[in-house]
Amino acid sequence: MPVRHLIVVLGDQLDRDSAAFDGFDQRRDLVWMCEAHEESTLVPVSRPRIALFLAAMRHFRDELEEEGLRLLYHSLNARCRSLVAALRADIERLAPERVVVVEPGEWRLREAIRELGPKVELRADRHFLCSHETFANHAKGRKQLRMEFFYREMRRAHGVLLDAAGKPEGGEWNYDAENRKSFGRDGPSKLTMRAPRAFRPDIVTQEVIVEVNAEFADHPGALADFDWPVTRKQALAALSDFIEHRLAAFGDHQDAMWSGEPWLFHSRIAAAMNLKLLRPLEAIEAAEREYRAGRAPLAAVEGFIRQILGWREYVRGVYWLHMPGYVERNALAASEPLPQFFWTGETPMRCLADCVGQTLRYGYAHHIQRLMVTGLFCLMLGVDPREVHRWYLAVYVDAVEWVELPNTLGMSQYADGGVMASKPYVATGRYIERMSNYCGNCRYDPSKAVGDKACPFTTLYWDFLQRHERSLRANPRMGLQVRNIDRLSAAERKAIRVQAENFRASLRTTSPS
């Protein structure tokens, strides 16, 4: 039967209410999906991330077929190297009147699809709560963008956590200062903590796992523990599980870390949301209901909502406002290679061994592990930010470029020179010692910057301040930290520089060229 509209559904657009299906005619329209090899090999994508995307795509395909929709689905064994090349070939073969595509979450793919010709109709992705135009208007005329001001506008626009007078609940917009508690020496064991709901792979997901292990055997990561939600029903169950069992305690300890405890009180729904199996307003409204019902404290609810309504929408706005040049930014002229242990987890630094090992095992680490362990280390070491970006995009199951790139290159690595963050987030090993138990049995001492037991984080912290002293002194938020290096003698400064350079040299010998 002739095809009127060829409806393209990308791997991170698994939403039956997507704009792609507006006006869908079951007799004349055809849904098109493709498991293209290129999408897993542009960077060495980890097996957990590949498996999650493919399992979710196949379940969505099956749901559409059960509904009676016509589909053209290219599975992995179809050997489609390039998504765009496969789509071009099918457009030529099927000759549809129109090719309907919701805007991809990646600049590269959006531009490549646009180049397919005049038949392509790009539709806005209404999953998000802030359009490109709205964000551009917010940014217009501002010398600096700051998430906090954007977040307040979003709260007002969507009527979230406001009182009867339209003011923020509790009198404050942001309760971040109340959400930075550590677990202390006893750890999380004395707290009521329930592991997130796991989703045992069904036969569809099991088949994906077998295929991914065979096809991508040389890719990082493992699939023995794969239990992510891969359908909308499972995603809603994961959200309900978090709201009922962990939201109330999320706020206090959202920045805390503990060895062998990857989930703690975190939601584990970002991947489902980024695949569009969950809608942001569903999560926001569910959390606000808990506050209104008196079942979760305001600080916890506000902190969770800020991550979605504030940060998630903000980073997307930054991405589309500054691409395509954003990915090339390198304000600190960082050029070191990414250490090889980021692909293996094999390092004597306990914090990095735990966070990287956890990442490779599950495809997951929470935001402080990403910002203040792996990201902090790369920033102070001076790793080329594009290499850091490629690693984060490869290994995390929730990584889609629109959200991953600004968080990595901007927030974590300060490579954009202050677009995303007002200062580089740097700290000694003492921060990790305070917020985790990683330092307890580590061979390094976070209080020492030089010597055999010197913590690399502490050495690199003082070295970072010295290397970028001139530019950091001009940043008012870095004043106190930079002034601390004035207390160092010339001999101490030199000793730190030598220790840092020797450490970098030791990593270069084990990193690929």
C-alpha positions in Angstrom: 0.0 0.0 0.0 1.4 3.5 -0.8 2.8 5.3 2.2 1.4 8.8 3.0 3.6 9.6 6.0 6.7 7.8 7.1 6.8 8.3 10.9 10.3 8.1 12.2 10.7 7.0 15.8 14.2 7.4 17.2 15.5 5.3 20.0 15.0 8.1 22.6 11.5 9.0 21.5 9.4 6.1 22.8 6.3 8.0 23.5 2.9 7.1 22.0 1.7 10.6 22.7 4.7 12.1 20.7 4.0 14.8 18.1 5.2 12.2 15.5 1.8 10.5 15.9 -0.4 13.6 15.5 -2.8 12.9 12.7 -1.6 9.3 12.3 -3.6 7.2 9.8 -3.4 3.5 10.5 -4.2 2.6 6.9 -1.8 5.0 5.1 1.0 5.8 7.5 4.0 3.7 8.4 6.2 3.8 11.5 9.9 3.5 10.8 12.5 2.4 13.5 16.1 1.4 13.1 18.8 -0.2 15.4 21.8 1.3 13.6 25.3 0.1 14.5 26.7 3.6 14.1 24.7 4.9 17.1 26.6 2.4 19.3 30.1 3.0 17.7 30.5 6.7 17.2 31.8 6.4 20.8 32.5 3.0 22.4 29.0 2.8 23.9 28.8 0.5 27.0 26.8 -2.6 26.8 24.3 -1.5 29.5 23.5 1.6 27.5 23.1 -0.3 24.2 21.0 -3.0 25.8 18.7 -0.4 27.4 18.0 1.4 24.2 17.5 -1.7 22.1 15.3 -3.4 24.7 13.1 -0.3 25.1 12.9 0.1 21.3 11.8 -3.5 20.8 9.2 -3.4 23.5 7.8 -0.1 22.0 7.7 -1.8 18.6 5.8 -4.7 20.0 3.2 -2.4 21.7 2.7 -0.5 18.4 2.2 -3.7 16.5 -0.3 -5.0 19.1 -2.2 -1.7 18.6 -2.4 -2.5 14.8 0.1 0.1 13.5 2.1 -0.7 10.5 5.9 -0.8 11.1 9.1 -1.0 9.2 11.7 -2.1 11.9 15.4 -2.6 11.1 16.7 -4.8 13.9 20.4 -5.2 14.7 20.8 -8.2 12.5 19.7 -6.1 9.5 23.3 -4.7 9.6 22.3 -1.1 9.1 25.5 0.8 9.6 24.0 4.3 9.5 20.6 5.3 10.6 20.4 8.2 8.1 21.6 6.0 5.2 19.0 3.4 6.0 16.3 6.1 6.2 17.4 7.6 2.9 17.2 4.3 1.2 13.7 3.6 2.5 12.5 7.1 1.5 13.7 6.4 -2.1 12.1 2.9 -2.1 8.8 3.8 -0.5 8.4 7.3 -1.9 6.2 8.7 1.0 4.5 12.0 0.6 6.1 13.2 3.9 8.7 12.0 6.4 7.7 13.0 9.9 10.4 13.3 12.5 10.3 14.8 16.0 13.4 16.8 16.6 16.3 14.6 17.6 18.2 15.3 20.9 21.5 15.6 19.0 22.7 18.3 16.7 24.6 15.9 14.4 21.5 13.7 13.8 19.1 16.6 13.4 21.2 18.2 10.7 21.8 14.9 8.9 18.0 14.3 8.8 17.3 17.8 7.6 19.6 17.2 4.7 17.3 14.3 3.5 15.3 16.8 1.6 12.0 18.8 1.5 9.8 15.8 2.4 11.1 15.9 5.9 8.9 17.6 8.5 10.6 18.3 11.8 8.2 18.6 14.7 8.9 20.1 18.1 9.5 17.7 21.0 6.6 18.6 23.3 8.0 16.1 26.0 9.9 19.1 27.3 8.5 21.9 29.3 10.5 24.8 27.8 10.7 25.4 24.0 13.8 26.6 22.2 12.1 29.9 21.7 11.2 30.3 25.4 14.7 29.6 26.5 16.2 31.9 23.8 13.9 34.7 25.1 15.1 34.0 28.7 18.7 34.2 27.6 18.3 37.3 25.4 20.1 40.3 26.9 21.7 38.4 29.8 25.4 38.7 30.3 25.4 35.4 32.2 22.9 32.5 32.3 22.1 31.1 35.7 19.9 28.1 36.3 18.4 29.5 39.5 16.7 32.4 37.7 15.4 30.1 34.9 14.1 27.7 37.5 12.1 30.3 39.2 10.5 31.3 35.9 9.6 27.7 35.2 8.1 27.3 38.7 5.9 30.3 38.0 5.0 29.3 34.4 3.9 25.8 35.4 2.5 26.6 38.9 4.8 24.2 40.7 5.3 24.4 44.5 3.6 27.8 44.8 1.3 28.9 47.6 -2.1 30.5 47.2 -0.4 33.9 46.7 1.9 32.6 44.0 4.9 32.7 46.2 7.3 29.7 46.7 6.2 27.2 49.2 8.0 27.7 52.5 9.1 31.2 51.5 12.3 30.1 49.6 12.8 29.0 46.0 15.8 26.7 46.8 16.6 24.4 49.7 19.9 23.1 48.4 21.7 24.1 51.5 19.6 21.6 53.5 20.4 18.7 51.1 24.1 18.2 51.6 24.4 15.9 54.6 26.8 13.0 54.8 26.1 9.7 56.3 28.7 10.0 59.0 30.8 7.1 60.2 27.8 4.7 60.5 26.9 5.1 56.9 23.4 4.6 55.5 22.8 1.3 57.4 20.9 3.0 60.3 18.5 4.7 57.9 15.4 3.0 56.4 16.6 2.4 52.9 14.9 0.2 50.4 16.6 -0.8 47.2 14.9 0.5 44.0 12.5 -1.9 42.3 14.3 -4.1 39.8 12.8 -5.3 36.5 13.9 -8.8 35.6 14.6 -9.1 31.9 11.8 -10.8 30.0 12.4 -12.8 26.9 12.6 -9.7 24.6 15.3 -8.1 26.9 17.1 -11.5 27.3 17.4 -11.7 23.5 18.8 -8.2 23.4 21.4 -9.0 26.1 22.6 -12.1 24.2 22.9 -10.1 20.9 24.6 -7.2 22.6 27.2 -9.4 24.3 27.9 -11.1 21.0 27.9 -8.1 18.7 29.6 -5.6 21.0 31.9 -8.0 23.0 34.8 -5.5 22.9 32.7 -2.7 24.3 33.0 -1.7 28.0 30.5 -2.7 30.7 28.6 -5.8 31.7 25.0 -7.0 31.6 24.8 -9.6 34.4 23.0 -7.1 36.6 20.7 -5.5 33.9 17.4 -4.7 35.5 16.4 -1.3 34.1 12.7 -0.4 33.2 12.3 -0.8 29.5 8.5 -0.1 29.0 6.3 2.7 30.0 4.5 0.5 32.5 7.8 -0.4 34.2 8.9 3.2 34.1 5.7 4.3 35.9 6.3 1.5 38.5 9.8 2.8 39.0 8.6 6.3 39.6 5.9 5.1 42.1 8.6 3.0 43.9 10.8 6.1 44.3 8.0 8.4 45.4 6.7 5.9 48.0 10.0 4.6 49.4 12.8 7.0 48.9 11.7 10.5 48.1 11.2 11.5 51.7 14.9 10.7 52.5 16.3 11.8 49.1 16.9 15.5 50.1 19.1 15.0 53.2 21.6 12.7 51.6 21.4 13.3 47.8 25.1 14.4 47.8 26.3 11.5 50.0 28.3 8.5 48.7 29.0 5.1 50.1 31.0 2.2 48.8 29.0 -0.7 47.4 25.7 1.4 47.5 25.1 2.6 44.0 21.4 3.6 44.4 21.0 5.0 48.0 17.9 7.3 47.9 18.1 8.3 44.3 15.2 7.9 41.8 16.8 5.8 39.0 14.3 7.2 36.5 16.5 9.5 34.4 17.1 6.9 31.8 13.4 6.2 31.4 12.6 9.9 31.2 15.3 10.5 28.6 13.9 7.6 26.5 10.5 9.4 26.8 8.9 6.4 28.7 8.2 8.9 31.5 7.0 12.5 31.2 8.6 15.2 33.3 5.3 16.5 34.6 4.3 13.1 35.8 7.4 13.0 38.1 7.0 16.6 39.2 3.3 16.3 40.0 3.8 13.0 41.9 6.5 14.5 44.1 4.4 17.6 44.8 1.5 15.5 45.8 3.6 13.8 48.4 4.5 17.2 49.9 0.9 18.4 49.9 -0.1 15.2 51.6 2.5 15.6 54.3 4.4 12.5 53.3 7.7 14.1 52.2 9.5 17.2 53.4 9.6 20.3 51.3 13.4 20.3 51.0 13.4 16.8 49.5 10.6 17.5 47.1 12.0 20.8 46.0 15.4 19.3 45.4 14.0 16.5 43.3 11.7 18.9 41.3 14.6 21.3 40.8 16.6 18.5 39.0 13.8 18.0 36.5 12.0 21.3 36.1 15.1 23.4 36.6 18.3 21.6 35.7 17.1 19.2 33.0 15.3 21.9 31.1 18.1 24.3 31.6 20.8 22.1 30.2 18.7 21.4 27.1 18.3 25.1 26.6 22.0 25.7 26.8 22.7 22.8 24.4 20.5 24.1 21.6 21.4 27.7 22.2 25.2 27.1 21.8 25.5 24.2 19.4 27.3 23.3 17.2 30.3 25.2 18.5 29.8 24.3 22.1 31.4 20.9 21.8 34.7 22.4 20.8 35.0 24.7 23.8 38.1 24.3 25.9 38.4 27.4 28.1 41.1 25.9 30.3 43.2 24.5 27.4 43.1 21.0 28.8 44.9 18.4 26.7 45.7 15.3 28.9 44.4 11.9 27.6 41.7 10.2 29.5 43.3 7.7 31.9 43.0 4.1 30.8 41.4 3.0 34.1 38.2 4.9 33.1 37.5 1.9 30.9 38.5 -0.8 33.4 38.0 0.7 36.9 41.5 -0.6 37.9 43.1 2.1 40.0 44.4 2.2 43.6 42.3 5.3 44.2 39.3 3.8 46.1 36.8 6.6 45.2 37.5 6.3 41.5 37.7 2.5 41.5 34.3 2.4 43.2 32.6 5.0 41.0 34.1 3.9 37.7 33.6 0.2 38.6 29.9 0.9 39.5 29.5 2.8 36.2 30.8 0.0 34.1 28.7 -2.6 36.0 25.4 -0.8 36.0 25.7 2.1 33.5 24.9 4.4 36.4 26.4 6.8 39.0 24.5 9.5 40.8 25.2 13.2 40.2 27.8 13.8 42.9 29.8 10.7 41.9 29.8 12.2 38.4 30.5 15.8 39.3 32.8 15.5 42.4 34.7 12.2 41.7 35.1 11.3 38.1 34.4 14.8 36.8 36.5 16.5 39.5 39.5 14.2 38.8 39.4 14.9 35.0 39.0 18.6 35.5 42.0 18.9 37.9 44.1 16.5 35.9 43.5 18.6 32.8 41.9 16.0 30.6 40.8 17.2 27.1 37.1 17.9 27.7 36.1 16.3 24.5 37.5 13.0 25.7 35.6 13.4 29.0 32.4 14.1 27.0 32.8 11.0 24.9 33.3 8.8 28.0 30.2 10.1 29.7 28.2 9.7 26.5 29.5 6.2 26.2 29.0 4.7 29.6 25.8 6.1 31.2 22.4 4.6 30.4 20.7 8.0 30.7 23.2 9.8 28.4 21.7 11.6 25.4 23.8 14.4 24.0 21.5 17.3 24.7 21.7 16.5 28.5 25.1 14.9 28.7 27.2 17.4 26.9 26.4 20.6 28.9 26.6 18.7 32.1 30.0 17.3 31.3 31.7 20.0 29.3 30.1 22.9 31.1 29.2 22.0 34.6 31.8 19.3 35.3 34.8 20.5 33.2 34.2 24.3 33.1 35.3 24.1 29.4 32.7 26.6 28.4 34.3 29.3 30.5 31.3 29.9 32.7 28.2 29.4 30.6 26.8 26.6 32.7 28.5 27.2 36.0 29.7 30.4 37.7 33.0 28.7 38.8 34.9 25.5 38.3 33.9 23.0 41.0 37.2 22.0 42.5 38.0 20.5 45.9 40.7 18.4 47.7 40.3 14.8 48.7 38.9 16.1 52.0 35.5 16.7 50.3 35.3 13.1 49.2 36.4 12.0 52.7 33.6 14.1 54.3 30.9 12.8 51.9 31.7 9.1 51.7 33.6 6.2 53.2 35.9 5.9 50.2 39.0 7.2 52.0 38.8 4.8 54.9 40.9 2.0 53.5 42.6 3.9 50.7 46.4 4.0 50.4 46.3 7.8 50.0 45.8 10.4 52.6 43.4 13.2 51.6 45.1 15.6 54.0 48.5 15.4 52.1 49.4 17.1 48.8 53.0 15.8 48.5 54.8 12.6 49.5 54.2 8.9 49.0 50.8 9.0 50.6 49.6 12.2 49.0 46.0 12.0 47.7 46.0 12.7 44.0 42.9 14.8 44.4 44.6 17.0 46.9 47.8 17.3 44.9 45.8 18.1 41.7 43.6 20.6 43.6 46.6 22.8 44.6 48.2 22.3 41.3 45.0 23.4 39.5 44.8 26.6 41.5 48.4 27.4 40.7 48.1 26.6 36.9 45.0 28.8 36.6 45.8 31.3 39.3 45.5 34.4 37.1 42.1 33.7 35.6 40.7 32.3 38.9 41.6 35.5 40.8 39.3 37.3 38.5 36.4 35.1 39.5 34.7 36.5 42.7 33.4 33.0 43.6 36.9 31.6 43.7 38.5 34.4 45.8 38.8 32.4 49.1 40.2 29.3 47.4 42.7 31.2 45.4 43.9 33.3 48.4 44.7 30.1 50.2 47.6 29.4 47.8 49.2 32.7 49.0 50.0 30.8 52.1 52.2 28.4 50.2 56.0 29.0 50.1 57.9 28.8 46.8 59.3 25.5 47.9 55.8 24.1 48.6 54.5 25.3 45.3 57.3 23.7 43.5 56.9 20.4 45.3 53.2 20.3 44.4 53.9 21.0 40.8 56.5 18.3 40.6 54.2 15.8 42.4 51.3 16.6 40.0 53.5 16.3 36.9 54.9 13.0 38.0 51.4 11.7 38.6 50.3 12.8 35.2 53.3 11.2 33.6 52.5 7.9 35.3 49.0 7.9 33.9 50.2 8.8 30.4 52.3 5.7 30.3 49.2 3.5 30.7 46.8 5.5 28.6 46.2 5.0 24.8 47.9 7.6 22.6 
